[in-house]
Every structure is written in structure tokens, then in C-alpha cells.
Amino acid sequence: MLAQDAALELGPPQRVSINMVLWTAPPDRIEPGRVWVLGPDLAAVGPGAHDYAQIVMLGWPAGMEVNPFRLAAVPVAGERLPGVMARAIPGRLWLRVSHPALAAGLDFPLLAAAAGEAYHEGRAASVAVECAFATAGAETFAGLAAEAKILVGAHKKIALGQTGEYECEDLDCDACSEKPVCDRIREAVVIRRKQRI
């Protein structure tokens, strides 16, 4: 879909874009089908380019093997819906929504339902799927995304130590390629401390 054919764009290259898949072993911690939305839904976002965050949360049955890299490779929900173009790279998602799709009532509950179908295919129906979307305040999820990548081993130098603190093997932060990740985590920790007070 060309830019001129899109009613709106979410998470294009020049905007904040966060795409995460999180999971927990007890499936009862996830409420199947629940949808969280921070900011306006698609019909109220307005034309143009907007920040975007999409977080899919899975309740994984005990004993079922979890491969985080395979989970991240599941086709994006938007690819399953007519009038939606989706481009995904690790950690980012860019959606273009056509005028006809928006006029037909495309909204976040429909995107969440498509995500649920994508994760149920080829797996036990007992996988619970819950989704969160943000069209405002998407940048607040950046620290969470950075921490989630560390926990699944997506970073080479940063790891969660036995004490629960993040540890790094590089002694020179200025020359480290993963410095932006550390900076995001520091921002998230400060935000959490302020919220507890």
C-alpha cells in the first residue's frame, strides 16, 4: 500500500515504534481476549503518521516449550486483515491502514483477535492471548522492551545477574554498541521509582 492510499500510519520509521511479545508460564495470569488501549483507537487517531506500540501477552501452558525467537517470528496480526499493510523488524512494527478498512470499522479489538488467531495456529488452544496497543505515550514502553530483550537473551553483553541486577561485560560504555539499551533501562527504573513514591 502506498503512503497516499493510507488513511493513517502507525510506527513508521521516523516515529516511535515498539513491537513486543511477552509470555508467562501460568496461563491464568492472562485474560484471553482482553484488549488494553493507551490513546485513541484507530478511528480517532487522525490522518498522518503516529507513534505506535503493540504488545502481545501470552499465557503459556506449563510444560509447553517456549522459543522466544519463534514467537517473535509469528506473522503480524495486521497481515491477516484486508486493508492493512504491516512491516515488522525485530522490536518495531509499521502499519498502514487504508481508508476502506478504517471506514469498515477496523479497530484494536479486531487487531487483537487477529493476533489471537495467529498464536493459536499450530498450538494448543490453551494459549491465552491478551493485547495492549498505544497510539499515545508509546515511548513509555521503550524501557520495558529493552528489559524484555535482556531477559530472553537477545543482547550479547547485558544479562540479568543472580542478584537481580543487570550486568555488563563491557568496561567502556562510550564505545559499547548496547549503550542505548542501558540508557532506556535507566529511564524505566527512574520512572518506576517515581511511581512508587
C-alpha positions in Angstrom: 0.0 0.0 0.0 1.4 3.4 -1.0 1.5 6.2 1.5 -1.1 8.2 -0.4 -3.6 5.3 -0.2 -3.3 5.1 3.6 -5.7 6.7 6.0 -3.1 6.6 8.7 0.3 5.2 9.6 1.4 3.7 12.9 5.0 3.4 13.9 6.7 4.4 10.6 10.5 4.8 10.5 10.5 8.4 11.7 8.2 7.7 14.7 8.4 5.7 17.9 7.6 2.0 17.2 7.6 -0.8 19.7 6.6 -4.4 19.0 6.9 -7.0 21.8 5.7 -10.5 22.6 5.8 -11.3 26.3 4.7 -14.6 28.0 4.2 -16.1 31.4 4.0 -19.8 32.2 0.8 -19.9 34.2 -1.9 -19.1 31.6 -4.4 -17.9 34.2 -2.4 -14.7 34.6 -3.6 -13.6 31.1 -7.2 -12.9 30.4 -8.0 -14.3 26.9 -9.2 -11.7 24.5 -8.6 -8.7 26.8 -7.5 -5.6 25.0 -5.7 -2.6 26.5 -5.5 0.7 24.6 -3.5 3.7 25.6 -4.5 6.7 23.5 -7.2 6.9 20.9 -8.5 3.9 18.9 -7.9 3.8 15.1 -10.9 5.8 14.1 -10.0 8.7 16.4 -6.2 8.8 15.8 -6.5 11.1 12.8 -4.6 11.1 9.5 -0.8 11.1 9.2 2.0 9.3 11.0 1.8 8.4 14.7 3.8 6.7 17.4 2.8 3.1 18.0 3.3 0.3 20.5 1.9 -3.3 20.2 2.4 -5.8 23.0 1.1 -9.3 22.7 1.0 -11.1 26.1 0.7 -14.9 26.1 -0.3 -17.3 28.9 1.7 -20.4 28.2 0.6 -23.8 29.5 3.0 -25.4 31.9 5.3 -28.0 30.2 4.9 -26.4 26.7 8.2 -25.4 25.2 8.7 -21.6 24.7 11.0 -20.4 21.9 11.2 -16.6 22.2 12.7 -16.2 18.7 10.0 -18.3 17.1 7.3 -16.4 19.0 8.6 -13.1 17.7 8.5 -14.5 14.1 4.8 -15.3 14.2 3.2 -13.3 11.3 2.0 -9.9 12.5 -1.7 -9.6 13.1 -2.1 -6.8 10.6 -1.0 -9.1 7.7 -4.2 -11.1 8.2 -6.6 -8.2 7.8 -7.6 -6.6 4.5 -6.6 -3.0 4.1 -3.7 -3.3 6.5 -0.1 -3.3 5.4 2.4 -4.4 8.1 6.2 -4.3 8.1 8.0 -5.8 11.0 11.6 -5.9 12.0 12.8 -7.0 15.5 11.3 -4.7 18.1 9.4 -2.5 15.6 6.2 -2.6 13.7 4.9 -0.2 11.0 1.2 -0.4 10.0 -0.6 1.4 7.2 -4.3 1.4 7.3 -6.4 2.0 4.2 -9.4 4.4 4.0 -11.8 1.5 3.3 -10.6 -0.6 6.2 -10.9 2.3 8.6 -14.4 3.1 7.2 -15.4 -0.5 7.7 -14.7 -0.3 11.4 -11.1 -1.6 11.8 -10.2 -1.1 15.4 -7.8 -2.5 18.1 -10.2 -5.3 19.2 -10.1 -6.7 15.6 -6.3 -6.4 15.5 -6.2 -8.3 18.9 -8.5 -11.0 17.5 -6.2 -11.5 14.5 -3.2 -11.7 16.9 -5.0 -14.4 18.9 -5.7 -16.4 15.7 -2.0 -16.1 14.7 -0.8 -17.5 18.0 -3.4 -20.3 18.2 -2.5 -21.8 14.8 -0.4 -24.9 15.2 -0.5 -24.7 19.0 -2.7 -25.8 21.8 -5.9 -23.7 22.1 -5.0 -23.3 25.8 -2.5 -20.5 24.9 -4.2 -17.3 26.3 -3.7 -14.1 24.3 -4.1 -10.6 25.6 -3.0 -7.4 23.7 -2.0 -3.9 24.5 -1.8 -1.1 22.0 -0.6 2.5 22.3 -1.1 5.4 19.9 -0.2 8.0 22.6 2.6 7.5 25.1 4.2 4.7 23.1 7.7 5.8 24.2 6.8 4.8 27.8 7.2 1.1 26.7 10.8 1.5 25.5 12.3 0.6 28.8 10.1 -2.4 29.2 11.0 -3.5 25.7 14.7 -3.2 26.5 14.4 -5.2 29.7 12.3 -7.9 27.9 15.1 -8.4 25.3 17.7 -8.8 28.0 15.6 -11.5 29.8 15.2 -13.6 26.6 18.9 -13.3 25.8 18.6 -11.0 22.8 21.6 -8.9 23.9 25.2 -10.1 23.8 26.7 -8.0 26.6 23.9 -7.4 29.0 22.4 -10.1 31.2 20.3 -10.4 34.4 22.6 -11.4 37.2 21.9 -13.7 40.1 21.3 -10.7 42.4 18.5 -9.4 40.1 20.7 -6.6 38.8 21.7 -6.1 35.2 25.3 -7.0 34.5 27.5 -6.0 31.6 30.8 -7.4 30.4 31.9 -4.2 28.6 34.0 -1.8 30.6 33.7 1.2 28.2 30.1 2.5 28.0 31.1 5.2 25.5 32.3 2.6 22.9 29.6 0.0 23.6 27.0 -0.8 20.9 24.4 -1.6 23.5 24.6 1.7 25.4 21.2 2.8 24.1 19.7 -0.3 25.7 21.2 0.6 29.1 20.1 4.2 28.8 16.5 3.0 28.1 16.6 0.7 31.2 17.9 3.5 33.4 15.0 5.7 32.2 12.5 2.9 33.0 13.9 2.4 36.5 13.6 6.1 37.3 10.0 6.1 36.1 9.2 3.2 38.3 10.8 4.8 41.3 8.8 8.0 40.8 5.6 6.0 40.5 6.2 4.2 43.9 6.6 7.4 45.8 
